Amino acid sequence: TSGTRTLKDAINEAMRDWVTNVEKTYYCVGSVIGPHPYPKMVRYFQSVIGKETRRQILELTGKLPHALIACVGGGSNSIGLFGPFYNDRHVKFIGAQAGGLGLVSGKHSAPLIMGKPGVLHGAKTLILQDKNGQIQSTHSISAGLDYPGVGPEHAFYRTSGRAQYKAVSDDDAIKGFLKLSETEGIIPALESSHALGFLARHGRSFKKSDIVVVGLSGRGDKDVSEVERILKTKGIKFS
C-alpha cells in the first residue's frame, strides 16, 4: 500500500523488511534486477527459454532466427531469451519497453530509451530519474513493465549496441493482445503484448523469408478484465 503501489514500491518494502529482520528474512527476487548475485542467478535460470528456442528453431528450420523480440520491464524473460544467442551476432535482439502514453508525455516505463546511469535497488543500471537523481514516476498498462529501472545486463546490451530497445505504447500493446487472441486463440499477458504490438506495427520492416521469434512470457487470463475495461472507455465492444 506504499508509494505508487507499483513494482518499485513492492521491492522497496521487501528490501526494508530484509535489512530490518536479517536474522529471520531471506530476500529473493524473480527478475534480473537488484544486487548481485540476483541478476546473474535469474539470468541463468531463465536461460532455459533461449536454450529451448535455439534447439527448437534449428530443428524446425535448420537455421537461427533473424530476430528475437521480447518485452522488457526488469528484463528476466527477455535476457533469458537473448542470452544463449549473445555470440550469434547476426541474430538481432529487440526489446519492447512500455511506451505508455508516449515518451513525450513522461507517462511511460522506458529507462533503456529515456533513462540515465544510476543505482537502484543495489544495481548500477539505466534509471528514469530527474536531474537530482530522484526516481521518476512511471506508467504502463502492464504491471510487470511498470518499473523505473532495468536489469544491468540489459543496460550493457543497450550501451554496447548488442540490442535495440523500442517504446511500445499502451494502444499498440492492446492491439498486440487482440491480434494474437483472435488469430491464434492464445491470450497473451499485457507484458508480452508489447512485443506483439511492436511486431504488428513494424512487421513490414522484415522480409517474408526472415524468421522472427517473439518471446511470449505469460498468459493473459488475469488481464482480460482490464483489457475489457480499457476498450469500453474507447467505445469498443469486447467479446
N, C-alpha and C positions, 0 to 999 in steps of 0.2 A: 504493500500500500504506500510505499515511499516514493518521493520524487515524481517522475513522469510515468511510473509503473511499466517501464519497458525493460528489455533485456539488460541494458546497462544497470538499471536500478536493482534488478534481481541479483546480478553479480556483485554489486556493491554490498548488498545485505548479506550475501553468502560469505564474502571476504571479511566483513565486520564480525560476523559470528565466529569465523575461523580463527582470526587473530585474538579474539576475546576469550575463546574457550579452547585453547590449543591442546589441552590435555584430553579432551573428550570429543573433539570435532576434527573430521578429515575433510578437506576441500577437494572436490573433483569437478571438472568442467568438461562438457561434451563437445566443445568446439576448439578450434586451433588458436585460441586467444588465452590471455593470462600469462602468468610467469612460467619460466622453464621449470619442469620439462613438459608441461601440458601441450603446447603447440606441437612439439616433436612426437609425443605419445599419441595424440589424437590423429595426427597425420599418418602415423604408422598403422593405426587401427583402421582408419578409413581408406587406406591404400588398397584394400580388398576391392573397392569399386573400380579403380583404374586397372588393377591386375586382371580382374574378370572381364572388363571391357576389352582390354588388349587381346586376351586369349580368344574371346568370342568373336570379335570383329575379324581377326585373322582367319578363324575357322569359316566364317560366313563369306568373306570377300577375298581372302588371300592377300590383303594389304591393310596398311594402317589408315586411319581416317585423315581427312584433310583438316578437320577442325573439331575441337571439343568445346561445348558450350555448357556452362553451369551457373546457377545463381551464386552470389557471394554476399553473405552477411558477415558472420565471424569467419566463415570460409572453410568449414570442415569437409562438406561433401565435395566441393569443387577442388580442394587441394588433394583429396583422396582420388579424384578422377584424373587430375592433371599430373600428379607426382610420378606415376610409373611411365609417363610419356615424356618426362622432362628432357631427356637426352635425344629424343626424336625431333630435331629442330624443324623439320618440315611439317610437323603437326601443330597447328595453331591453337592457342588457348584463348578463349573468350569468356570473360567473367561478366555476368549480368548483375549490376548493383541496383539498388532501389532508387529510381529517379523520382519517386513520389509525385508531387505536384509540379515538378520541374526544378532544375538546378538553380535557375534564377530566383525562384520563389524562396529558396532556403529551406523548404519543407521536403527534405529528401534524406536518404541514408547512403551517401556515396563518397566515403572517405578516400577511396582509391582514385577518385577523379577530382574531388574538391578538398581533400584533406592535406595536412602538413605533418611533418615528423614530430612525434612527441611520445610520451609514455602514458599508457592507460592500462590499469589492472595488471601492472607488473611487466609489461612488454613494450619495447620501442617499436612503433609502427606508424602508419599514417592515420591521423585522427582529425575529426571535424572539431575545430577549436577556434576561439576568437584570438585577437592579437595579444591577449594577456594569458593565453594558454587555458582558458576556461572551456570546458566541454560544451559544445553547442547542442541545442535540441535537435532531434531527428524526427523523421516521419516516414512511414511506409505502410502500405496496405497489408503487408505481411509481417507478423510479429517477429519471425525469425530473422528478418533482414533489418529490423529497426535497432541499429547499433551504430554508435559514432566512431568505432574503430574497426580493425580487421586483423586477421592473423598476420604476424610479422613476415611469414614466408610469402604471403600474397603481396605485401609491400615490396619485398625483394623482387618478385616476378614483375611487378609494375615498374620499379625504378630501373631494372636491368633490361626491360623490354621483352622479356620472355612471354608475357601475357598482355593481352589488351583487355581493358575493363570499360564497359559501356553502361550508361544510365538507362534504365527502362522504367517508364512511367507507370503509375497505378493503372491508367487506362489500358496500356499495352499489356500489362500483366493480366488484366481481366480478359482481354482478347485471347491471350495465350491459354488461359484457363478454359474458356469456352471452346476454343479450337480443338484442343485435344479431347475434351469431353464429348464433343459432337462427332469427331471423325474416328476416334479410336475407342470410345466408351471408357476411357481412363480418366478419372477425376484427379488432376494434379494438385498438389499443395500450392498455395499462393506464392510461396517462396520459389518453387520450381517454375511456376507460371511466368516468372520474369525471364527465365532462359527461353521458354517457349515464345513469349511475347517478342523477344529480340529476334528470334528466327522468323517469326511471322512477318515482322516488319522488314527485315533485311535479307530474307531468303533469296531474293533475286540477285544478291551480290555473289552468290555461289553458282558454280556451274552445275549442270544436271548430273555430270559424272562425279562430282565431289561427294565424298562420304562424310556426313556430319553427324556427330553423336551428341545428343542432349542428355545431360545428367538429370534424371527425374528423382529428386531427393526425398520426396514424400507424397503421401496420399492427401487428397483434398476434402475428405469427408467432413473434417472439422471446419472447413472454410465455406461450405455450401450456403449456410445461412447468411454469412457475411457477404458473399457474392450476391445473393438474392436481395439483401438489403440495399446494396450499392446500386444494383440495376434498377430497383424500384425508384430510387431517387433520381435516376436518369429517365424514368418513364418507360423502361424496357421490361417486358414480361419475361419471367424466368420459369422454365419448365424442364 
